């Protein structure tokens, strides 16, 4: 029959205790046996058989993993798109549609006044200029179809003059003045030229009211009003004899002058800031 390990352990302990007791009474034992007796002391090594243990690892505590936050949810974005619906407009009206019209005409070179949303005289005059350029009825009323026509307007077709990046072109047929700057059309201004009728000149001779055609240059200019036997000329720029481009209070959408090129007075004020003596002028049909 085999001996268990725990039985061996108990026996070993008892042997250890007995050996301690024997060592403590050794002199008596020696005396009992007398001289010549040799006591042999046996040293017993107790081998401890450890029982199974649990290993504990000492170290930093594992980090606590928190709950993973939900991904951010984008907030709803509300966008508002304003669709412009073309409308007809008349002088005297006001509002966002008029402001939009003024902006469109300014971008195309027809309007140089403040964009205030008021369909006043200057806006009406610019509308007439647009109609002249589009070859439609020269009216101050703005129609629904005019919006698309203006948006598609490519600009005027002018004679090529490679050596003159800055100049004035007067289109008698369309009754428009084009100011060319750096080779591009910067301004489009309505005019009224000679009406072709007979009138008596300063010497009393009958002559026909005709605007001279050809290529010229401005040779003199006056600020303010110049009064002649035919009436007043506001801030005139002379290009041939007594013929000038000048401001007038009367600039209808058709030829009405004695031969000069009339522009609205406020346009004459503007031109005075961008023209100079010696600038080329071309007048043609």
C-alpha positions in Angstrom: 0.0 0.0 0.0 1.5 3.4 -0.9 2.2 6.1 1.7 0.5 9.4 1.2 2.5 12.6 1.2 0.5 14.0 4.1 1.3 11.0 6.2 5.0 11.4 5.6 4.8 15.0 6.5 3.1 14.2 9.9 5.7 11.5 10.7 8.5 13.9 9.9 7.1 16.5 12.3 6.8 14.0 15.2 10.4 12.9 14.6 11.5 16.5 14.8 9.7 17.0 18.1 11.2 13.8 19.6 14.7 14.8 18.6 14.2 18.1 20.4 13.1 16.3 23.6 16.1 13.9 23.4 18.6 16.8 23.0 17.2 18.5 26.1 17.9 15.5 28.5 21.1 14.3 27.0 23.2 14.6 30.2 20.8 12.3 32.1 21.0 9.7 29.4 24.7 9.9 29.4 24.8 9.5 33.1 22.5 6.4 33.0 24.7 4.6 30.6 28.0 5.5 32.2 31.3 6.4 30.8 32.2 4.9 27.5 28.7 5.2 26.0 28.7 7.3 22.7 25.4 8.9 21.7 24.8 9.4 18.1 22.7 12.4 17.2 20.8 12.1 14.0 19.9 15.3 12.1 16.6 15.0 10.2 15.9 17.3 7.3 12.2 18.1 6.9 11.2 18.6 3.3 8.0 20.6 3.1 5.9 19.8 0.1 4.0 23.0 -0.6 0.4 22.9 -1.4 -0.9 24.5 -4.6 -0.9 28.3 -4.4 -2.5 31.1 -6.2 -0.1 33.5 -8.0 -1.0 37.2 -7.6 0.5 39.6 -10.1 1.0 43.0 -8.5 0.9 45.9 -11.0 -1.2 48.8 -12.1 -4.8 48.3 -12.2 -6.2 47.8 -15.7 -7.6 51.0 -17.0 -11.3 51.4 -16.9 -12.7 51.5 -20.4 -15.6 54.0 -20.4 -18.5 53.8 -22.7 -17.7 54.9 -26.3 -19.6 58.1 -27.1 -22.0 58.1 -29.9 -20.7 59.8 -33.1 -21.8 63.4 -33.5 -25.0 63.8 -35.3 -24.9 66.7 -37.8 -27.4 69.4 -37.1 -30.0 69.9 -39.8 -29.1 72.8 -42.1 -31.9 74.8 -43.6 -31.0 76.6 -46.8 -33.3 79.1 -48.5 -33.1 79.6 -52.2 -34.8 82.6 -53.6 -35.9 82.0 -57.2 -36.3 85.2 -59.1 -39.4 85.3 -61.2 -39.1 87.9 -64.0 -41.7 90.6 -63.8 -42.6 93.6 -65.8 -41.7 97.0 -64.4 -42.8 100.6 -65.0 -41.4 104.0 -64.1 -42.4 105.0 -60.6 -42.2 101.5 -59.2 -39.8 100.5 -56.5 -38.6 97.4 -54.7 -36.2 94.4 -55.1 -37.0 93.8 -58.7 -36.1 97.4 -59.7 -32.9 97.0 -57.7 -32.1 93.8 -59.6 -32.8 95.6 -62.9 -30.5 98.5 -61.9 -27.7 96.0 -61.0 -28.1 94.1 -64.3 -27.9 97.3 -66.3 -24.9 98.5 -64.4 -23.0 95.3 -65.0 -23.8 95.7 -68.7 -22.6 99.3 -68.8 -25.9 101.1 -69.2 -26.4 102.4 -65.6 -24.1 104.6 -63.6 -26.3 105.9 -60.8 -26.9 104.6 -57.3 -28.7 101.2 -57.1 -31.6 102.2 -54.8 -34.5 100.1 -56.1 -36.4 103.2 -57.4 -37.5 103.3 -61.0 -36.8 107.0 -61.5 -35.8 109.1 -64.5 -32.3 107.8 -64.7 -33.4 104.2 -64.5 -36.0 104.9 -67.2 -33.3 106.5 -69.5 -31.0 103.5 -69.0 -33.9 101.2 -69.9 -34.4 103.1 -73.2 -30.7 102.7 -73.9 -30.9 98.9 -73.3 -33.8 98.8 -75.8 -31.8 100.7 -78.3 -29.0 98.2 -78.0 -31.3 95.3 -78.3 -33.1 96.7 -81.4 -36.5 96.5 -79.7 -39.1 99.2 -79.1 -37.5 102.2 -77.4 -39.7 102.3 -74.4 -39.1 103.1 -70.7 -41.3 100.1 -69.7 -39.5 96.9 -68.8 -41.1 93.7 -70.0 -40.8 90.1 -68.8 -38.9 89.2 -72.0 -36.4 92.0 -71.5 -34.7 90.1 -68.6 -33.5 87.3 -70.8 -32.6 89.6 -73.7 -30.4 91.7 -71.5 -28.8 88.6 -69.9 -27.9 87.3 -73.4 -26.7 90.7 -74.7 -23.1 90.1 -76.0 -22.2 93.8 -76.2 -22.0 96.0 -79.3 -20.1 95.2 -82.4 -17.7 98.1 -83.1 -15.3 98.9 -85.8 -11.8 97.4 -85.1 -9.3 100.1 -84.2 -6.1 98.4 -83.0 -4.3 101.6 -82.4 -7.0 103.2 -80.3 -7.7 101.4 -77.1 -9.4 104.5 -75.7 -12.0 106.3 -77.8 -15.6 107.4 -78.2 -17.8 105.6 -80.8 -21.2 107.2 -81.7 -23.7 104.9 -83.4 -26.1 107.2 -85.1 -28.4 104.4 -86.2 -29.0 103.0 -82.6 -28.6 106.5 -81.1 -26.0 105.3 -78.6 -22.6 106.5 -77.5 -20.0 103.9 -76.5 -17.0 104.8 -74.4 -14.1 102.4 -75.1 -11.4 102.1 -72.4 -8.4 99.7 -72.7 -10.0 98.1 -75.7 -13.3 97.2 -74.0 -16.7 99.0 -73.9 -16.9 100.6 -70.5 -20.1 102.7 -70.9 -23.2 102.8 -73.1 -25.0 106.1 -73.1 -28.2 107.1 -75.0 -27.9 110.1 -77.3 -30.1 112.2 -79.6 -28.4 113.3 -82.8 -29.4 115.6 -85.7 -33.0 115.2 -86.8 -32.4 115.9 -90.5 -34.7 118.8 -90.6 -34.0 122.3 -92.1 -33.2 125.2 -89.8 -31.7 128.7 -90.2 -28.1 128.9 -89.1 -26.4 131.9 -87.5 -26.2 133.7 -90.9 -29.8 133.0 -91.7 -29.1 130.4 -94.3 -31.2 127.2 -94.3 -29.2 124.1 -93.5 -30.1 120.6 -92.6 -29.7 119.4 -89.1 -27.3 116.6 -89.6 -24.6 115.2 -87.3 -21.3 114.9 -89.2 -19.9 111.4 -89.7 -16.3 110.5 -89.6 -13.3 110.3 -87.4 -12.4 113.3 -85.2 -10.7 114.2 -81.9 -11.9 116.5 -79.1 -10.2 119.8 -79.5 -11.8 121.8 -76.7 -14.2 121.5 -73.8 -16.1 123.8 -71.5 -17.5 123.3 -68.0 -21.0 124.6 -67.2 -23.4 125.9 -69.8 -22.5 127.4 -73.2 -25.4 129.4 -74.7 -25.7 129.7 -78.5 -28.4 131.0 -80.8 -29.7 127.4 -80.9 -29.9 127.0 -77.2 -27.8 125.8 -74.3 -25.1 123.2 -74.3 -24.1 121.7 -71.0 -20.5 120.8 -70.5 -19.8 120.5 -74.3 -16.9 118.6 -75.8 -16.3 119.9 -79.3 -15.0 117.6 -82.1 -15.7 119.6 -85.3 -16.4 123.3 -85.5 -19.5 124.0 -83.4 -20.5 120.3 -83.2 -20.1 118.8 -79.8 -21.2 116.1 -77.5 -23.0 117.9 -74.7 -25.6 117.6 -71.9 -29.2 118.5 -72.5 -32.4 118.4 -70.6 -34.1 117.0 -73.7 -32.8 113.7 -74.9 -35.7 111.8 -76.6 -35.1 108.2 -77.9 -34.9 109.5 -81.4 -32.9 112.2 -83.4 -34.0 115.7 -82.3 -30.9 117.9 -82.3 -29.6 120.5 -84.8 -26.5 118.3 -85.3 -24.8 118.0 -82.0 -24.8 114.8 -80.0 -27.0 115.2 -76.9 -26.6 113.2 -73.8 -28.6 113.5 -70.4 -27.1 116.2 -68.2 -26.0 113.7 -65.5 -24.2 111.7 -68.2 -22.4 114.9 -69.2 -21.2 115.2 -65.7 -19.9 111.7 -65.7 -18.2 112.1 -69.1 -16.4 115.2 -67.9 -14.5 112.9 -65.5 -13.4 110.4 -68.1 -12.9 112.3 -71.4 -9.9 114.5 -72.4 -8.9 116.8 -75.2 -7.3 114.8 -77.9 -9.4 111.7 -77.4 -10.5 110.1 -80.7 -14.2 110.3 -81.6 -15.8 108.2 -84.4 -19.3 108.9 -85.6 -21.0 106.4 -87.9 -24.3 104.8 -89.0 
